[in-house]
Structures are given as structure tokens and as C-alpha cells.
Amino acid sequence: MKKISVYFLTNKNNTVIYIGVTSDLLRRVYKHKTRKHKGFTYKYNCDKLVYFEVFQSIEEAIEREKQLKSGSRNKKEKLINDENPLWKDLLEGWVFNV
């Protein structure tokens, strides 16, 4: 069974928070890092994974994504700060370097 992830990306200055959902977190973040996506993350240089949650079903993940997107920036920052207070790229040096 695939795990579905809701994830936060930011840019190098942590000024933008992008929220997405995917069934393959590593592949998806790689696409963001290599700038294969020409949307929001490309425009705002969001390629740093700073937070993610894992779900068993796509329905749960999409519901959580909607909840997170509708929340304030402060709530998003609190989630990140609780798990990753330095806002480090959770994949830096671990899987690939781009």
C-alpha cells in the first residue's frame, strides 16, 4: 500500500510556504529541486522540504492539505518549528544533491 504525503516546501529565505500532496515524496521533491515543475514552486524557487505528514489514504491526505492551506501562515510556521526549528532541508545530503 502506498503512503500519501502532504508536504511543505519553501525557498532559501523561508519567505514562501508551498503545500502539496503526493504518493511519492522523493520523486515529487526531486522534480521540484530540478525545476521540472513550471508552476508556483518554479516561480518562487521553492525546493527545500521542511515538513511532511504521511497518510494511508489519498482522501485523508487531501483533506489535510485543504485544512493546512486554509490555515494562517503562523499555524504553518508552528508546525515547521515544532518538527524542524532550523528549517533545514529534510532531504539535503540524504537522498540527492541538486
Buried (B, 14 or more C-beta within 10 A) or exposed (E): EEEBBBBBBBBEEEEBBBBBBBEEBBEBBBBBBEEEBEEEBEEBBBBBBBBBBEBEEEEBBBBBBEEBEEEEEEEBBEBBEEEBEEBEBBBEEEEEEE
